[in-house]
């Protein structure tokens, strides 16, 4: 199944998402902020990233913008959001 990263600072929401995805057979890694998410991206790219829009250090829209500008993540797949 898919390797999925969840970037969510609300631990209750993060856990609900993680449990649902794990119960569906996916591998899940969880991050409380963008900084830890970016650090993990240097090691391994996920199949899917679920981003919170309001994080303590940076919002989800800004993360998508940076992913689109980074050659390593830009070629990995489509970065779509509701502002497209």
N, CA, C and O atoms as a MOPAC input file, in Angstrom:
PM7 MOZYME 1SCF
protein

 N      0.82200 1    -1.18600 1     0.00000 1
 C      0.00000 1     0.00000 1     0.00000 1
 C      0.87000 1     1.25600 1     0.00000 1
 O      2.09200 1     1.16800 1    -0.11800 1
 N      0.25400 1     2.39400 1     0.12900 1
 C      0.94700 1     3.68200 1    -0.00100 1
 C      1.66400 1     4.09300 1     1.28700 1
 O      1.25700 1     3.74600 1     2.39600 1
 N      2.75000 1     4.84700 1     1.09000 1
 C      3.47100 1     5.48600 1     2.19500 1
 C      2.93900 1     6.91800 1     2.28400 1
 O      3.12800 1     7.70700 1     1.35800 1
 N      2.27500 1     7.25800 1     3.39300 1
 C      1.57600 1     8.53400 1     3.51900 1
 C      2.14300 1     9.33800 1     4.68300 1
 O      2.34000 1     8.81100 1     5.77800 1
 N      2.40300 1    10.62400 1     4.43200 1
 C      2.84200 1    11.54800 1     5.47800 1
 C      1.66500 1    12.44600 1     5.85700 1
 O      0.96700 1    12.97900 1     4.99500 1
 N      1.46200 1    12.59900 1     7.16500 1
 C      0.43500 1    13.50100 1     7.67500 1
 C      1.14000 1    14.65500 1     8.37100 1
 O      1.94700 1    14.43700 1     9.27500 1
 N      0.84100 1    15.87700 1     7.95700 1
 C      1.39300 1    17.07500 1     8.59100 1
 C      0.22700 1    17.80600 1     9.24300 1
 O     -0.55500 1    18.47900 1     8.57200 1
 N      0.12300 1    17.66200 1    10.56100 1
 C     -1.02500 1    18.18200 1    11.31100 1
 C     -0.58900 1    18.47000 1    12.74100 1
 O     -0.04000 1    17.59400 1    13.41100 1
 N     -0.82700 1    19.68700 1    13.21300 1
 C     -0.39700 1    20.04000 1    14.56400 1
 C     -1.41100 1    19.67200 1    15.64100 1
 O     -1.05700 1    19.64500 1    16.82000 1
 N     -2.64400 1    19.39000 1    15.27900 1
 C     -3.64800 1    18.94400 1    16.24500 1
 C     -3.50800 1    17.43000 1    16.39100 1
 O     -3.81400 1    16.68300 1    15.46100 1
 N     -3.04700 1    16.97900 1    17.55900 1
 C     -2.75500 1    15.55600 1    17.74300 1
 C     -3.99500 1    14.67800 1    17.61700 1
 O     -3.89500 1    13.53500 1    17.17100 1
 N     -5.16100 1    15.19200 1    18.00200 1
 C     -6.38600 1    14.39500 1    17.87000 1
 C     -6.72200 1    14.13200 1    16.41200 1
 O     -7.03800 1    13.00300 1    16.03800 1
 N     -6.65300 1    15.16500 1    15.59400 1
 C     -6.91300 1    15.00300 1    14.15800 1
 C     -5.85700 1    14.10600 1    13.52600 1
 O     -6.17200 1    13.22400 1    12.72700 1
 N     -4.61700 1    14.33900 1    13.88900 1
 C     -3.51300 1    13.54600 1    13.36000 1
 C     -3.71600 1    12.05500 1    13.65400 1
 O     -3.51500 1    11.21700 1    12.77500 1
 N     -4.10900 1    11.72800 1    14.87900 1
 C     -4.31800 1    10.33400 1    15.26300 1
 C     -5.50100 1     9.70400 1    14.52500 1
 O     -5.42200 1     8.55400 1    14.09500 1
 N     -6.59100 1    10.45100 1    14.37900 1
 C     -7.76100 1     9.93000 1    13.65900 1
 C     -7.38600 1     9.60000 1    12.21600 1
 O     -7.73000 1     8.53400 1    11.70500 1
 N     -6.67900 1    10.52200 1    11.56400 1
 C     -6.24900 1    10.28300 1    10.17900 1
 C     -5.31700 1     9.08100 1    10.09600 1
 O     -5.45800 1     8.23500 1     9.21200 1
 N     -4.36200 1     9.01300 1    11.02400 1
 C     -3.38000 1     7.92500 1    11.00500 1
 C     -4.04000 1     6.56400 1    11.23200 1
 O     -3.72500 1     5.59400 1    10.54200 1
 N     -4.95000 1     6.49700 1    12.19300 1
 C     -5.63300 1     5.22400 1    12.47500 1
 C     -6.42200 1     4.75900 1    11.25700 1
 O     -6.35200 1     3.59100 1    10.87600 1
 N     -7.16800 1     5.66700 1    10.65000 1
 C     -7.96900 1     5.30300 1     9.47700 1
 C     -7.08800 1     4.79000 1     8.34200 1
 O     -7.41400 1     3.79600 1     7.69400 1
 N     -5.97500 1     5.47100 1     8.10700 1
 C     -5.08800 1     5.07000 1     7.01300 1
 C     -4.36200 1     3.75800 1     7.31600 1
 O     -4.21900 1     2.91100 1     6.43400 1
 N     -3.91000 1     3.59100 1     8.54400 1
 C     -3.23800 1     2.34500 1     8.93200 1
 C     -4.20000 1     1.16700 1     8.85600 1
 O     -3.81900 1     0.08000 1     8.42300 1
 N     -5.45900 1     1.38000 1     9.27900 1
 C     -6.45800 1     0.31700 1     9.19400 1
 C     -6.77300 1    -0.06900 1     7.75500 1
 O     -7.29300 1    -1.15400 1     7.49400 1
 N     -6.45500 1     0.82200 1     6.82600 1
 C     -6.63600 1     0.52800 1     5.39700 1
 C     -5.37500 1    -0.07000 1     4.77800 1
 O     -5.31700 1    -0.31000 1     3.57200 1
 N     -4.37000 1    -0.30600 1     5.61400 1
 C     -3.16600 1    -0.98600 1     5.14500 1
 C     -2.02900 1    -0.08400 1     4.71800 1
 O     -1.02900 1    -0.57100 1     4.19100 1
 N     -2.15100 1     1.20900 1     4.92700 1
 C     -1.10800 1     2.13800 1     4.50600 1
 C     -0.04300 1     2.32400 1     5.58000 1
 O     -0.30600 1     2.13700 1     6.76900 1
 N      1.13900 1     2.68600 1     5.15600 1
 C      2.22000 1     3.07500 1     6.05100 1
 C      2.08800 1     4.57400 1     6.28600 1
 O      1.94300 1     5.33900 1     5.33200 1
 N      2.13800 1     5.00300 1     7.55200 1
 C      1.88200 1     6.40000 1     7.89000 1
 C      2.99800 1     6.95200 1     8.76600 1
 O      3.45000 1     6.29900 1     9.70600 1
 N      3.43300 1     8.16900 1     8.44100 1
 C      4.34900 1     8.91800 1     9.30300 1
 C      3.69100 1    10.25300 1     9.59800 1
 O      3.07100 1    10.86300 1     8.72600 1
 N      3.83700 1    10.70400 1    10.85700 1
 C      3.14400 1    11.89400 1    11.31200 1
 C      4.13900 1    12.98400 1    11.71200 1
 O      5.19600 1    12.71500 1    12.28200 1
 N      3.75800 1    14.23500 1    11.39000 1
 C      4.60600 1    15.39300 1    11.68300 1
 C      3.74300 1    16.51100 1    12.27200 1
 O      2.61400 1    16.73400 1    11.83600 1
 N      4.29000 1    17.20700 1    13.26500 1
 C      3.57700 1    18.29900 1    13.91800 1
 C      3.78100 1    19.64300 1    13.24300 1
 O      3.04300 1    20.59400 1    13.50300 1
 N      4.78800 1    19.72400 1    12.37200 1
 C      5.09100 1    21.00600 1    11.73300 1
 C      5.80300 1    20.78300 1    10.41000 1
 O      6.22900 1    19.67100 1    10.09600 1
 N      5.92400 1    21.84400 1     9.64700 1
 C      6.54100 1    21.76700 1     8.31800 1
 C      8.03100 1    21.43400 1     8.40100 1
 O      8.55300 1    20.71900 1     7.54600 1
 N      8.71300 1    21.94000 1     9.41300 1
 C     10.15900 1    21.72500 1     9.52600 1
 C     10.50700 1    20.23800 1     9.59200 1
 O     11.42100 1    19.78700 1     8.90100 1
 N      9.79600 1    19.48100 1    10.40600 1
 C     10.06500 1    18.04500 1    10.50800 1
 C      9.66000 1    17.30500 1     9.22900 1
 O     10.30800 1    16.33700 1     8.83200 1
 N      8.60300 1    17.76200 1     8.60300 1
 C      8.16700 1    17.19200 1     7.32800 1
 C      9.24600 1    17.36000 1     6.25900 1
 O      9.58300 1    16.40900 1     5.55400 1
 N      9.79000 1    18.58800 1     6.14400 1
 C     10.84600 1    18.84400 1     5.15500 1
 C     12.08200 1    17.98700 1     5.41700 1
 O     12.70500 1    17.48600 1     4.48100 1
 N     12.43000 1    17.82000 1     6.67800 1
 C     13.60200 1    17.01100 1     7.02700 1
 C     13.41200 1    15.56100 1     6.56600 1
 O     14.33900 1    14.94700 1     6.03900 1
 N     12.22200 1    15.02500 1     6.76600 1
 C     11.93500 1    13.65400 1     6.34000 1
 C     11.93500 1    13.53600 1     4.81600 1
 O     12.34300 1    12.50600 1     4.27900 1
 N     11.48500 1    14.57100 1     4.11800 1
 C     11.48500 1    14.54900 1     2.65100 1
 C     12.88700 1    14.36900 1     2.08800 1
 O     13.05700 1    13.80900 1     1.00500 1
 N     13.89500 1    14.84400 1     2.82300 1
 C     15.28000 1    14.67300 1     2.37400 1
 C     15.68400 1    13.20300 1     2.38800 1
 O     16.55900 1    12.79200 1     1.62600 1
 N     15.05400 1    12.41200 1     3.24600 1
 C     15.35500 1    10.98200 1     3.35100 1
 C     14.52500 1    10.14600 1     2.38200 1
 O     15.04900 1     9.27500 1     1.68700 1
 N     13.22500 1    10.42600 1     2.34600 1
 C     12.32100 1     9.61200 1     1.53600 1
 C     11.08200 1    10.41300 1     1.16700 1
 O     10.52100 1    11.12000 1     2.00400 1
 N     10.65500 1    10.30200 1    -0.08500 1
 C      9.43700 1    10.96900 1    -0.54100 1
 C      8.24000 1    10.04500 1    -0.31900 1
 O      8.33900 1     8.83800 1    -0.53800 1
 N      7.11500 1    10.60400 1     0.11200 1
 C      5.91800 1     9.78100 1     0.30600 1
 C      5.16200 1     9.59600 1    -1.00400 1
 O      5.42800 1    10.27200 1    -1.99800 1
 N      4.22600 1     8.67700 1    -0.98000 1
 C      3.30200 1     8.54100 1    -2.10600 1
 C      2.23100 1     9.62000 1    -2.04100 1
 O      1.69500 1    10.04400 1    -3.06500 1
 N      1.92500 1    10.06000 1    -0.81800 1
 C      0.88500 1    11.06900 1    -0.59000 1
 C      1.22900 1    11.83100 1     0.68100 1
 O      1.70600 1    11.24700 1     1.65400 1
 N      0.98600 1    13.13200 1     0.67100 1
 C      1.12800 1    13.94700 1     1.88300 1
 C     -0.20200 1    14.64400 1     2.14400 1
 O     -0.77000 1    15.27300 1     1.25200 1
 N     -0.68700 1    14.52600 1     3.36600 1
 C     -1.90300 1    15.21200 1     3.78900 1
 C     -1.45000 1    16.39500 1     4.63500 1
 O     -0.81300 1    16.21900 1     5.67400 1
 N     -1.78400 1    17.60200 1     4.18300 1
 C     -1.27400 1    18.81600 1     4.81400 1
 C     -2.37900 1    19.60200 1     5.50400 1
 O     -3.45700 1    19.80700 1     4.94700 1
 N     -2.09600 1    20.03300 1     6.71700 1
 C     -2.96900 1    20.95900 1     7.43100 1
 C     -2.76400 1    22.34000 1     6.81200 1
 O     -1.65200 1    22.68600 1     6.41200 1
 N     -3.81800 1    23.11300 1     6.73600 1
 C     -3.68200 1    24.45700 1     6.17500 1
 C     -3.09900 1    25.45200 1     7.17500 1
 O     -2.46000 1    26.42700 1     6.78000 1
 N     -3.31500 1    25.21300 1     8.46000 1
 C     -2.85300 1    26.15900 1     9.48100 1
 C     -1.90400 1    25.44300 1    10.44200 1
 O     -2.33900 1    24.81000 1    11.40400 1
 N     -0.61300 1    25.55200 1    10.17000 1
 C      0.42400 1    24.96000 1    11.00800 1
 C      1.15100 1    26.06800 1    11.76400 1
 O      1.06900 1    27.23300 1    11.37500 1
 N      1.86000 1    25.72200 1    12.83700 1
 C      2.52500 1    26.76600 1    13.61600 1
 C      3.64500 1    27.49400 1    12.87500 1
 O      3.87400 1    28.67900 1    13.11700 1
 N      4.33900 1    26.80400 1    11.98300 1
 C      5.48700 1    27.42800 1    11.32100 1
 C      5.22700 1    27.85200 1     9.87700 1
 O      5.92600 1    28.71700 1     9.34900 1
 N      4.22300 1    27.24700 1     9.23600 1
 C      3.98600 1    27.51800 1     7.81500 1
 C      2.67200 1    26.85600 1     7.41700 1
 O      2.36300 1    25.76800 1     7.90300 1
 N      1.89700 1    27.48900 1     6.54600 1
 C      0.62700 1    26.86900 1     6.18700 1
 C      0.78900 1    25.88300 1     5.02600 1
 O      1.79100 1    25.89300 1     4.31200 1
 N     -0.22600 1    25.03600 1     4.86300 1
 C     -0.18600 1    24.00300 1     3.83700 1
 C     -0.02800 1    24.53200 1     2.42800 1
 O      0.60800 1    23.89200 1     1.59000 1
 N     -0.60500 1    25.70600 1     2.15600 1
 C     -0.45400 1    26.29800 1     0.82400 1
 C      1.00500 1    26.64900 1     0.54800 1
 O      1.49500 1    26.45500 1    -0.56500 1
 N      1.68800 1    27.16100 1     1.55000 1
 C      3.10700 1    27.51100 1     1.39600 1
 C      3.95500 1    26.25700 1     1.18600 1
 O      4.90600 1    26.26500 1     0.40500 1
 N      3.60300 1    25.18900 1     1.88700 1
 C      4.32000 1    23.92100 1     1.70600 1
 C      4.16800 1    23.43800 1     0.26700 1
 O      5.15100 1    23.04100 1    -0.35900 1
 N      2.94600 1    23.46700 1    -0.26200 1
 C      2.70600 1    23.03100 1    -1.64600 1
 C      3.50500 1    23.89400 1    -2.62000 1
 O      4.08100 1    23.38300 1    -3.58100 1
 N      3.53800 1    25.18700 1    -2.37300 1
 C      4.30400 1    26.09100 1    -3.24300 1
 C      5.78100 1    25.69600 1    -3.25800 1
 O      6.40500 1    25.66300 1    -4.31900 1
 N      6.34100 1    25.39600 1    -2.08500 1
 C      7.75200 1    24.99400 1    -2.01700 1
 C      7.98000 1    23.64000 1    -2.68000 1
 O      9.00600 1    23.43600 1    -3.33000 1
 N      7.04300 1    22.71800 1    -2.52600 1
 C      7.17700 1    21.41000 1    -3.16800 1
 C      7.17700 1    21.54100 1    -4.68700 1
 O      7.90600 1    20.82700 1    -5.37700 1
 N      6.36400 1    22.45000 1    -5.20300 1
 C      6.31300 1    22.68100 1    -6.64500 1
 C      7.59900 1    23.30700 1    -7.17500 1
 O      7.95800 1    23.09200 1    -8.33300 1
 N      8.29400 1    24.07700 1    -6.34300 1
 C      9.52000 1    24.75100 1    -6.76900 1
 C     10.75800 1    23.87500 1    -6.61500 1
 O     11.79700 1    24.16000 1    -7.21000 1
 N     10.65700 1    22.82500 1    -5.83100 1
 C     11.79100 1    21.93900 1    -5.58600 1
 C     11.85200 1    20.88000 1    -6.69100 1
 O     10.89500 1    20.12500 1    -6.86400 1
 N     12.95400 1    20.81200 1    -7.44000 1
 C     13.03800 1    19.84000 1    -8.54200 1
 C     12.83000 1    18.39000 1    -8.10400 1
 O     12.26500 1    17.59900 1    -8.85900 1
 N     13.27700 1    18.02500 1    -6.89900 1
 C     13.14000 1    16.64200 1    -6.43400 1
 C     11.68500 1    16.26700 1    -6.16800 1
 O     11.27800 1    15.13600 1    -6.43400 1
 N     10.90500 1    17.20200 1    -5.64800 1
 C      9.50600 1    16.89000 1    -5.34600 1
 C      8.58000 1    17.26200 1    -6.49900 1
 O      7.51100 1    16.67100 1    -6.64700 1
 N      8.97100 1    18.21400 1    -7.29900 1
 C      8.14100 1    18.62200 1    -8.44000 1
 C      7.95700 1    17.46900 1    -9.41900 1
 O      6.85700 1    17.26000 1    -9.93000 1
 N      9.01400 1    16.72500 1    -9.68100 1
 C      8.93000 1    15.62200 1   -10.64000 1
 C      8.29500 1    14.36700 1   -10.03600 1
 O      7.96900 1    13.42400 1   -10.75600 1
 N      8.12400 1    14.36100 1    -8.72000 1
 C      7.58600 1    13.18600 1    -8.02900 1
 C      6.10700 1    12.96700 1    -8.32700 1
 O      5.64300 1    11.82700 1    -8.33900 1
 N      5.38100 1    14.01500 1    -8.56100 1
 C      3.95200 1    13.87100 1    -8.83300 1
 C      3.27000 1    15.21800 1    -8.85100 1
 O      3.91400 1    16.25900 1    -8.71600 1
 N      1.98700 1    15.19200 1    -9.01300 1
 C      1.21000 1    16.43600 1    -9.04300 1
 C      1.01500 1    16.97900 1    -7.64300 1
 O      0.67100 1    16.23800 1    -6.72200 1
 N      1.23000 1    18.25000 1    -7.48800 1
 C      0.95000 1    18.95400 1    -6.24200 1
 C     -0.29600 1    19.79400 1    -6.51500 1
 O     -0.21500 1    20.85000 1    -7.14200 1
 N     -1.40800 1    19.33600 1    -6.05600 1
 C     -2.67900 1    20.01500 1    -6.31600 1
 C     -3.24100 1    20.56500 1    -5.01000 1
 O     -3.04400 1    19.98400 1    -3.94300 1
 N     -3.92900 1    21.67000 1    -5.10500 1
 C     -4.68400 1    22.19900 1    -3.97900 1
 C     -5.88000 1    22.97100 1    -4.51600 1
 O     -6.06000 1    23.08900 1    -5.72800 1
 N     -6.67600 1    23.48400 1    -3.63200 1
 C     -7.91400 1    24.15000 1    -4.04800 1
 C     -7.67600 1    25.51200 1    -4.68900 1
 O     -8.62000 1    26.10300 1    -5.21400 1
 N     -6.47700 1    26.02000 1    -4.66600 1
 C     -6.21000 1    27.31000 1    -5.29400 1
 C     -5.80500 1    27.17800 1    -6.75100 1
 O     -5.57400 1    28.19100 1    -7.41100 1
 N     -5.71200 1    25.97100 1    -7.27100 1
 C     -5.35300 1    25.76000 1    -8.68300 1
 C     -6.49500 1    26.18000 1    -9.58800 1
 O     -6.38400 1    26.07800 1   -10.80900 1

